[in-house]
């Protein structure tokens, strides 16, 4: 069958040989492999031949045959996948975005312990309070990845999947403060009864450019601080951006104080709380007539454009509908305190565990924004060694919570949606998720909300007597006044102040090593 000569790594086969024997190159290859396995020296080759004088290159032809078979299989797989693509795509998307904790969501082992569960200052006695615990967790506003919303910036992304997890966690922290501010700490979500204040709060977080705390506004505010749209925020950056946005919420009159360098200074807190909020310049559109029927659940389209322009050019305050601050006031403004911390190198230090337990027992607690390696989470409670959380890594479709219509004078307004038509189910998580304390990333930020001055006085006392002594070293330091070597404290004065103006010795909090993007 063979003609020509055998060399160390070549076997020459002519077309005539193949036609005469009626065999294929595959048959020749298999026979050679069998002989090689028997140790036949003549076939001690790798099946490689060169093209010469009408002869085939055994190696290349065999690869061609295998490649052809592979292409046929690939085409068949593509044809089959086309029929299953929607289902497979949905399954793949769920796999990539759904946190593993969801698979264990119905595991009620947390309730088997006799130890209490603490959720944002509320105490639950394990199994006896299982129903109340689930009701409380479900009542928290849950902001997740969304898709198919209006393009950010007009031509930007239509989803925040893969980059917006920390922004969503910041939304959840702020939403809890607003719920306490307008509805109280004891408010629980009712599927059938939707209070006006609840709907106002929820609409402020819609994924629309004219909603004050939307993903659009948060992402754009980050642009003025060197964060491109689609770029990940750290806990400190998220806190600073929210601080810039809340001054536009004249309904809540909220103020945010971000305590840097692991130090909470009482004099700074009081200065911030008693500083007058920016007032709207005379002649502004909402001062003369509300575009949204005085619901205050969104900013007008014109103001949205002004706000976005301010994020691009912080110096453009003279064109804003908001003036700068104008001194102090006798009225305490509802105050959200955010303290960015780093509690370890690569993992959270176990010595801080008792302090975190105390933190969730405080009535002023509104949660922690932080996470685990690879994604951010909003922590809202603790049960023994487990932290309970809401996870933004679940991509859902955009939901429009209002219907717009044009009035006779061309102004936009809301058509009120009936309670049974308000699709808010996707803003409430039906699961109770938990993770071990040791798995939490050390870069995080604590949130405290003090609606009144008495609340802050109580918090100060609890911090000194309970939280700070609970760990060695303490979570952070607390001082009455600023040390002499510190620069003077300047309250946030609107869009003229850039985040870079603040000295943050803990810039590692925004390191990409702590939270990686989910592609």
Secondary structure as the mmCIF struct_conf table of DSSP 4:
data_model
#
loop_
_struct_conf.conf_type_id
_struct_conf.id
_struct_conf.beg_label_comp_id
_struct_conf.beg_label_asym_id
_struct_conf.beg_label_seq_id
_struct_conf.end_label_comp_id
_struct_conf.end_label_asym_id
_struct_conf.end_label_seq_id
BEND BEND1 UNK A 4 UNK A 4
STRN STRN1 UNK A 7 UNK A 7
TURN_TY1_P TURN_TY1_P1 UNK A 8 UNK A 9
STRN STRN2 UNK A 10 UNK A 10
STRN STRN3 UNK A 13 UNK A 14
HELX_RH_AL_P HELX_RH_AL_P1 UNK A 15 UNK A 21
TURN_TY1_P TURN_TY1_P2 UNK A 22 UNK A 22
HELX_RH_AL_P HELX_RH_AL_P2 UNK A 25 UNK A 37
TURN_TY1_P TURN_TY1_P3 UNK A 38 UNK A 39
HELX_RH_3T_P HELX_RH_3T_P1 UNK A 41 UNK A 43
BEND BEND2 UNK A 45 UNK A 45
BEND BEND3 UNK A 47 UNK A 47
STRN STRN4 UNK A 48 UNK A 48
STRN STRN5 UNK A 52 UNK A 52
TURN_TY1_P TURN_TY1_P4 UNK A 53 UNK A 54
STRN STRN6 UNK A 55 UNK A 56
HELX_RH_AL_P HELX_RH_AL_P3 UNK A 58 UNK A 97
BEND BEND4 UNK A 98 UNK A 98
HELX_RH_3T_P HELX_RH_3T_P2 UNK A 100 UNK A 104
TURN_TY1_P TURN_TY1_P5 UNK A 105 UNK A 106
HELX_RH_3T_P HELX_RH_3T_P3 UNK A 108 UNK A 112
BEND BEND5 UNK A 113 UNK A 115
STRN STRN7 UNK A 117 UNK A 119
TURN_TY1_P TURN_TY1_P6 UNK A 120 UNK A 121
STRN STRN8 UNK A 122 UNK A 124
HELX_RH_3T_P HELX_RH_3T_P4 UNK A 126 UNK A 129
HELX_RH_AL_P HELX_RH_AL_P4 UNK A 130 UNK A 139
BEND BEND6 UNK A 140 UNK A 140
STRN STRN9 UNK A 146 UNK A 147
BEND BEND7 UNK A 148 UNK A 148
HELX_LH_PP_P HELX_LH_PP_P1 UNK A 150 UNK A 151
TURN_TY1_P TURN_TY1_P7 UNK A 152 UNK A 155
BEND BEND8 UNK A 156 UNK A 156
BEND BEND9 UNK A 158 UNK A 158
STRN STRN10 UNK A 159 UNK A 159
TURN_TY1_P TURN_TY1_P8 UNK A 161 UNK A 163
HELX_RH_AL_P HELX_RH_AL_P5 UNK A 165 UNK A 183
TURN_TY1_P TURN_TY1_P9 UNK A 185 UNK A 186
BEND BEND10 UNK A 191 UNK A 192
HELX_RH_AL_P HELX_RH_AL_P6 UNK A 196 UNK A 204
TURN_TY1_P TURN_TY1_P10 UNK A 205 UNK A 205
BEND BEND11 UNK A 206 UNK A 208
TURN_TY1_P TURN_TY1_P11 UNK A 209 UNK A 210
BEND BEND12 UNK A 211 UNK A 211
TURN_TY1_P TURN_TY1_P12 UNK A 212 UNK A 213
BEND BEND13 UNK A 214 UNK A 214
HELX_RH_AL_P HELX_RH_AL_P7 UNK A 215 UNK A 223
TURN_TY1_P TURN_TY1_P13 UNK A 224 UNK A 226
TURN_TY1_P TURN_TY1_P14 UNK A 229 UNK A 230
HELX_LH_PP_P HELX_LH_PP_P2 UNK A 231 UNK A 234
HELX_RH_AL_P HELX_RH_AL_P8 UNK A 235 UNK A 245
HELX_RH_3T_P HELX_RH_3T_P5 UNK A 246 UNK A 248
TURN_TY1_P TURN_TY1_P15 UNK A 250 UNK A 253
STRN STRN11 UNK A 255 UNK A 259
TURN_TY1_P TURN_TY1_P16 UNK A 261 UNK A 262
STRN STRN12 UNK A 263 UNK A 265
HELX_RH_AL_P HELX_RH_AL_P9 UNK A 266 UNK A 273
TURN_TY1_P TURN_TY1_P17 UNK A 274 UNK A 274
STRN STRN13 UNK A 275 UNK A 275
HELX_LH_PP_P HELX_LH_PP_P3 UNK A 276 UNK A 279
STRN STRN14 UNK A 280 UNK A 280
HELX_LH_PP_P HELX_LH_PP_P4 UNK A 281 UNK A 281
TURN_TY1_P TURN_TY1_P18 UNK A 282 UNK A 283
HELX_RH_AL_P HELX_RH_AL_P10 UNK A 285 UNK A 288
TURN_TY1_P TURN_TY1_P19 UNK A 291 UNK A 294
BEND BEND14 UNK A 297 UNK A 298
HELX_RH_AL_P HELX_RH_AL_P11 UNK A 301 UNK A 312
TURN_TY1_P TURN_TY1_P20 UNK A 314 UNK A 315
HELX_RH_3T_P HELX_RH_3T_P6 UNK A 317 UNK A 319
BEND BEND15 UNK A 320 UNK A 321
STRN STRN15 UNK A 322 UNK A 322
BEND BEND16 UNK A 327 UNK A 327
STRN STRN16 UNK A 328 UNK A 328
BEND BEND17 UNK A 330 UNK A 331
HELX_LH_PP_P HELX_LH_PP_P5 UNK A 332 UNK A 334
STRN STRN17 UNK A 335 UNK A 342
BEND BEND18 UNK A 344 UNK A 347
HELX_RH_3T_P HELX_RH_3T_P7 UNK A 350 UNK A 352
HELX_RH_AL_P HELX_RH_AL_P12 UNK A 353 UNK A 359
TURN_TY1_P TURN_TY1_P21 UNK A 360 UNK A 361
BEND BEND19 UNK A 362 UNK A 362
TURN_TY1_P TURN_TY1_P22 UNK A 363 UNK A 364
STRN STRN18 UNK A 365 UNK A 372
TURN_TY1_P TURN_TY1_P23 UNK A 373 UNK A 374
STRN STRN19 UNK A 375 UNK A 383
TURN_TY1_P TURN_TY1_P24 UNK A 384 UNK A 385
STRN STRN20 UNK A 386 UNK A 390
STRN STRN21 UNK A 396 UNK A 397
STRN STRN22 UNK A 403 UNK A 406
TURN_TY1_P TURN_TY1_P25 UNK A 408 UNK A 409
BEND BEND20 UNK A 410 UNK A 410
STRN STRN23 UNK A 412 UNK A 415
HELX_LH_PP_P HELX_LH_PP_P6 UNK A 416 UNK A 418
HELX_RH_3T_P HELX_RH_3T_P8 UNK A 419 UNK A 421
HELX_RH_3T_P HELX_RH_3T_P9 UNK A 425 UNK A 427
BEND BEND21 UNK A 428 UNK A 428
STRN STRN24 UNK A 433 UNK A 436
HELX_RH_3T_P HELX_RH_3T_P10 UNK A 437 UNK A 439
STRN STRN25 UNK A 440 UNK A 440
BEND BEND22 UNK A 442 UNK A 442
STRN STRN26 UNK A 443 UNK A 450
BEND BEND23 UNK A 451 UNK A 452
HELX_RH_AL_P HELX_RH_AL_P13 UNK A 453 UNK A 462
HELX_RH_PI_P HELX_RH_PI_P1 UNK A 463 UNK A 467
HELX_RH_3T_P HELX_RH_3T_P11 UNK A 468 UNK A 470
BEND BEND24 UNK A 471 UNK A 473
BEND BEND25 UNK A 475 UNK A 476
STRN STRN27 UNK A 477 UNK A 479
BEND BEND26 UNK A 480 UNK A 481
TURN_TY1_P TURN_TY1_P26 UNK A 484 UNK A 485
BEND BEND27 UNK A 486 UNK A 486
HELX_LH_PP_P HELX_LH_PP_P7 UNK A 487 UNK A 489
HELX_RH_3T_P HELX_RH_3T_P12 UNK A 494 UNK A 496
BEND BEND28 UNK A 497 UNK A 497
HELX_RH_3T_P HELX_RH_3T_P13 UNK A 499 UNK A 501
BEND BEND29 UNK A 502 UNK A 502
TURN_TY1_P TURN_TY1_P27 UNK A 505 UNK A 506
HELX_RH_3T_P HELX_RH_3T_P14 UNK A 507 UNK A 510
TURN_TY1_P TURN_TY1_P28 UNK A 512 UNK A 514
BEND BEND30 UNK A 515 UNK A 515
#
